[in-house]
């Protein structure tokens, strides 16, 4: 996900992923000229891959968090 960098963005992303019941298995965090390029590899709490509906929900909450919603 690419977003404008802002204070608290990484915290907000971690919080919404946890609220969705997701575990972050790996995260790659980069910032270039005020833009973030963060990649999160997530599973459900049991360590299983996400199904299509869970992926869609995760994307929606991440987009909202990036927008500050």
Sine and cosine of phi, psi and omega as CSV:
sin_phi,cos_phi,sin_psi,cos_psi,sin_omega,cos_omega
0.00,0.00,0.69,-0.72,0.06,-1.00
-0.93,-0.36,0.68,-0.73,-0.04,-1.00
-0.44,-0.90,0.31,-0.95,0.18,-0.98
-0.91,0.41,0.70,-0.71,0.05,-1.00
-0.96,0.28,0.55,-0.84,0.07,-1.00
-0.36,-0.93,0.41,-0.91,0.05,-1.00
-0.86,0.50,0.73,-0.68,0.07,-1.00
1.00,0.04,-0.03,1.00,-0.05,-1.00
-0.87,0.49,-0.75,0.66,-0.03,-1.00
-0.88,0.47,-0.63,0.77,0.06,-1.00
-0.88,0.48,-0.73,0.68,-0.01,-1.00
-0.88,0.48,-0.66,0.75,0.02,-1.00
-0.90,0.44,-0.72,0.69,0.03,-1.00
-0.87,0.48,-0.63,0.77,-0.02,-1.00
-0.91,0.41,-0.71,0.70,-0.03,-1.00
-0.93,0.36,-0.56,0.83,0.06,-1.00
-0.91,0.42,-0.67,0.74,0.04,-1.00
-0.90,0.43,-0.65,0.76,0.02,-1.00
-0.90,0.44,-0.46,0.89,0.06,-1.00
-0.99,0.15,-0.03,1.00,0.01,-1.00
0.98,0.18,0.46,0.89,-0.04,-1.00
-0.97,-0.24,0.53,-0.85,0.08,-1.00
-0.95,-0.33,0.75,-0.66,0.05,-1.00
-1.00,0.06,0.90,-0.44,0.00,-1.00
-1.00,0.03,-0.49,0.87,0.01,-1.00
-0.38,-0.93,0.59,-0.81,0.04,-1.00
-0.65,-0.76,0.69,-0.73,0.04,-1.00
-0.84,-0.54,0.92,-0.40,-0.16,-0.99
-0.91,-0.41,0.81,-0.59,0.02,-1.00
-0.66,-0.75,0.54,-0.84,0.10,-0.99
-0.73,-0.68,0.78,-0.62,0.01,-1.00
-0.72,-0.69,0.88,-0.48,0.08,-1.00
0.76,0.65,0.72,0.70,0.05,-1.00
0.99,0.15,0.01,1.00,0.04,-1.00
-0.94,-0.35,0.68,-0.74,0.09,-1.00
-0.99,-0.13,0.53,-0.85,0.14,-0.99
-0.72,-0.70,1.00,-0.06,-0.10,-0.99
-0.93,-0.36,0.69,-0.72,0.04,-1.00
-0.84,-0.55,0.80,-0.60,0.01,-1.00
-0.87,-0.49,0.76,-0.65,0.13,-0.99
-0.97,-0.24,0.89,-0.45,-0.13,-0.99
-0.83,-0.56,0.41,-0.91,0.13,-0.99
-0.73,-0.68,0.14,-0.99,0.15,-0.99
-0.97,0.24,0.03,-1.00,-0.08,-1.00
-0.89,0.45,-0.38,0.92,0.02,-1.00
-1.00,0.05,-0.06,1.00,-0.01,-1.00
1.00,0.01,0.19,0.98,-0.03,-1.00
-1.00,-0.02,0.42,-0.91,0.09,-1.00
-0.88,0.47,0.45,-0.89,0.03,-1.00
-0.99,0.10,0.60,-0.80,0.14,-0.99
-0.99,0.16,0.14,-0.99,-0.05,-1.00
-0.83,0.56,-0.66,0.75,-0.02,-1.00
-0.92,0.40,-0.64,0.76,0.01,-1.00
-0.93,0.37,-0.59,0.80,0.07,-1.00
-0.89,0.46,-0.70,0.71,0.00,-1.00
-0.88,0.48,-0.68,0.73,0.04,-1.00
-0.90,0.44,-0.69,0.73,-0.01,-1.00
-0.88,0.47,-0.70,0.71,0.03,-1.00
-0.87,0.49,-0.67,0.74,-0.01,-1.00
-0.89,0.46,-0.70,0.72,-0.03,-1.00
-0.95,0.32,-0.54,0.84,0.04,-1.00
-0.93,0.37,-0.69,0.73,0.04,-1.00
-0.87,0.49,-0.70,0.72,0.04,-1.00
-0.88,0.48,-0.66,0.75,0.00,-1.00
-0.91,0.42,-0.63,0.78,0.03,-1.00
-0.91,0.42,-0.55,0.84,0.01,-1.00
-0.99,0.15,-0.08,1.00,0.00,-1.00
0.99,0.13,0.25,0.97,-0.01,-1.00
-0.99,0.17,0.00,0.00,0.00,0.00
